[in-house]
Structure formats: structure tokens, C-alpha cells
Amino acid sequence: MNKAWAALLLMVTVLLFVVVCPLGMANPETTVFVDPKEGNVEEGQTFAVNISIADVSGLLGFEFLLSYNTTILELASVQEGPFLKSVGSTFMVNLTTKGLVRLAVVVYNPQGEIVSANGTGVLATVTFKAIAVGESLLDLFSKDPYKPDEVKLAADPPASVVPIPNVAIDGHVVVSPDPPSVPPDPPPTPLIGDIDGDGKVDMKDVGYAARLFGTAFTGPSWDASADVNGDGKVDMRDVGIVAKNLWSTRT
């Protein structure tokens, strides 16, 4: 086994299995957090949250656990974020099960050179589907019984196997009912005698009916809009209906 793979396996072992006792380090500056912290979605909606990190130095790898309410949320996907990838190749171990996202990623260099990430960025993106109305805590933690309120962050140099102290900040999602679709407004009720469709019955409608007087649906000048009573011809009945409704307007 070459040196690069030996270093990689060491890092993965550190991330997944090493339990480090409390070191008495207070007020760590590094935070790992669910982003956005508060989410409001509708039932049936697919949405994503980032697991982000802020103010870290010398990060070689991480492992986090994220629990969620399986009666409210359904896991769609877990993807590695760009933060560690920005400094080199990465190796990912995804041990996710229903109700618990568990992801470990380590950055490595095949040539054996140690590379690490600094600053702020996205460690991973987790996508859910809201399957029921309710609330779910997105609980971000580690399996370290001594430090459950932080995640495992492997530091440079790896030989120290001392994790980077940090604070893990949870998220929270509220799923609301999918609002019923609003039906479109019904078409306006036709105004009897309004041949030209301008919302009122006036002398233009009377004149148009008079011009088409005597035409029938079989003729070349036929216009069904002037056949007010729908009997297939324009006659005195149609003119009379228009005249009866003269000056009416659509309300």
C-alpha cells in the first residue's frame, strides 16, 4: 500500500471511529450549521439545506450526523459540497440510513502532500421532500458521547488526531398544507343583444343586425353573432331582441 492510500485510510479511521475526550477548549470560533436555519415549505415540496462551516483553519476532513422526522420529511439525496473539493481530491463515505444522514469526507493528495481548507463554505447539501404537515428538527451532531453538540472536524496535521473544536447549530423546518389551487374566474355571462361583444347593447348592435337582416347560415355573408336567438337566420326576431335590450350593459 502506498503512502497516499495509507494516509487516506488513517484519515477515514480518525473521522469515523476515534473518540476524543474533552480537552477543555471553550468558546470555539468554528461553527457548523444548517443553512437556512429556519425553513417554511409546503406539503409535497422538495427543498434543500446546506451543511455549512464558518471560520475554520486547517480542515482535512469532517463527519456529521443529521437526524430528521421521517413522518414529516423524506430524504431525496445527499451530496458533497464544494468546500473541501476546492483544495484537492476528496474521498467520501456515506453511511446514511432512514432518519439519519451520516457523511464523512476527507481531502487527500495522491502525491502525499498534505492539503487543507480554510475559511467558510458548504460541506454538503441535503435534499428533502415534505411528505406531511408538521415540524421537524434538523438535529446536527456527532456520535462522540463527550461532544454531541459538535461535529467531527479533522485537523492538519492529522498525526495529532485532535479534532477542531466547533459548535453545531441545528435547523428547523415547518411544513404547511399545500394551498388549494384557485380556480380561474368564470367567463363573463354573455350580454343578450351585444353582437360586437363590447359589453353594452347600443345602436352599433342594432345597425349590425339590420345590415345582416335576411341572411342565413348557408349564405356567404353569414355571421352567427347576429343570429341572437340561434335559429340559423337573422330576422325580425333577432332585431327585436337587440332592440329590447338596447342600452343594457354588462355588470
URRABEL-V110517 format. One record per backbone hydrogen bond with DSSP energy under -0.5 kcal/mol. CO is the residue of the C=O (numbers start at 0). NH is the residue of the N-H. E is the energy in kcal/mol with one decimal. If there is no record, write none. Layout:
co={CO;CO}
nh={NH;NH}
e={E;E}
//
This chain:
co={1;2;3;4;5;6;7;8;9;10;11;12;12;13;17;23;29;30;31;32;34;36;38;40;41;44;46;48;49;49;50;50;51;52;53;55;57;57;58;59;60;61;62;63;64;65;66;67;68;68;71;71;73;76;78;80;81;83;83;88;90;92;92;96;98;99;99;100;101;102;103;104;105;107;108;116;118;120;120;121;122;123;124;125;126;126;127;128;128;129;133;135;136;137;137;138;138;140;142;143;146;147;148;150;151;152;153;153;156;157;160;166;167;168;170;171;172;173;173;174;175;176;180;189;190;192;193;198;199;200;201;201;202;203;204;205;206;207;209;211;214;215;218;222;223;225;226;231;232;233;234;234;235;236;237;238;239;240;242;244;247}
nh={5;6;7;8;9;10;11;12;13;14;15;16;17;17;19;25;166;53;168;51;49;171;173;175;44;129;127;125;34;51;122;123;32;120;30;118;59;155;116;106;153;104;151;102;140;100;138;69;71;72;130;131;128;126;124;84;85;86;87;107;105;94;103;99;67;96;101;65;94;63;92;61;90;88;111;58;55;52;122;82;80;50;78;48;75;76;46;73;130;43;174;172;138;139;170;66;140;64;144;146;149;141;167;152;62;163;59;60;159;160;162;31;169;33;137;38;135;40;175;133;42;178;182;191;193;194;196;249;201;246;204;205;206;207;208;209;210;211;212;214;233;218;221;225;226;227;229;216;234;213;237;238;239;240;241;242;243;244;245;247;200}
e={-1.9;-2.4;-2.1;-2.6;-1.9;-2.1;-2.4;-2.3;-2.3;-2.5;-2.5;-2.4;-0.8;-0.9;-0.6;-0.7;-1.6;-2.5;-2.7;-2.7;-3.1;-2.4;-2.7;-2.9;-2.4;-2.8;-3.0;-2.9;-2.8;-0.8;-2.6;-1.5;-2.5;-2.2;-1.7;-3.2;-0.5;-1.1;-2.3;-2.9;-2.4;-2.2;-1.8;-1.9;-2.5;-3.1;-1.6;-0.7;-1.2;-2.8;-2.4;-1.2;-2.5;-2.6;-2.8;-0.5;-1.5;-1.8;-0.7;-2.7;-2.2;-0.7;-2.5;-2.3;-1.4;-2.6;-0.5;-2.5;-2.2;-2.1;-3.3;-2.4;-2.6;-0.7;-2.7;-2.6;-2.0;-2.8;-0.5;-2.2;-3.2;-3.1;-2.6;-2.7;-3.2;-1.5;-2.4;-2.3;-0.7;-3.1;-3.5;-2.5;-0.9;-0.7;-2.4;-2.2;-0.5;-2.3;-0.6;-0.8;-1.1;-0.8;-2.5;-0.5;-2.2;-2.9;-2.7;-1.1;-1.2;-1.7;-0.7;-2.5;-0.5;-1.8;-2.8;-2.5;-2.4;-2.5;-0.6;-1.7;-2.7;-0.6;-0.6;-0.7;-2.3;-1.7;-0.7;-2.5;-0.6;-3.1;-0.8;-1.6;-2.8;-2.1;-2.3;-2.2;-2.2;-1.6;-1.0;-2.2;-2.5;-2.2;-1.2;-1.6;-1.1;-1.8;-1.2;-2.0;-0.7;-3.1;-0.6;-2.0;-2.8;-2.1;-2.2;-2.6;-2.5;-1.6;-1.2;-2.1;-2.7}
//
